[in-house]
């Protein structure tokens, strides 16, 4: 087990490696690296580990670009976030500036665990879920950023709407006053075949273009790409990369 100082250095080094690779890949495809956000996926890692990763991240990112951390499970997020807050309060320390995003499948009855604390939810796949987020956000006088999850692989095991449903669900979400639609999200097939992954990411990009065309909006966020395929995602204009193992190492059970 690394001590606190070693652990922070471990995370800082991992962040710097990822940032370097993102910059190189973005420049290769004539993209601005600054428009690409890293979401540090902290699922299965306890709050002490997350605290150390937050310390590392805040030492790298500028004041006008908060580090982003992402969780997959609502109850795990609730407990981890509570422990983080309690730690800083008990130590009379100021909580570092960072944003929480939620990137896992979400049931309507778990929305209440997220809305008071998260900036964005990436996995809206029904109008009823959007309505619940809106209702809860109104209760807390918040506006939550949301992305529509699209199943671009056709795999039955994956959540998300069908690509052809994007425009209609986007129109339904746009009338809700306490959520702010910012883009689309997908999970690529875990495959060694780059053609399969690229096809799915390209499809999401096309879906966003169609939503913008049909609604007159200029949505920009494409949440796609993880530690194993983020370079393909950057080529296909991803703006949010969900990076877990490349920052945190292997998962904790």
ABEGO torsion letter per residue (X at the ends): XBBAAAAAAAAAAAAAAAAAAAAAAAAAAGBBAAABBBBBBABGBBAAAAAAAAAAAAAABBAABBBBBBBABAAAAAAAAAAAAAAAAAAGBBBBBBBBBBABBBBAAAAAAAAAABABBAABABAAAAAAAAAAAAAAGBBBBBBBBBBAAGBAABBEBBAAAAAAAAAAAAABAABBBAEBBBBBBBBABAAAAAAAAAAAAAAAAAAAAAAGBBBABBBBEBAAAAAAAAAAGBABBBBBAAAAEBBBX
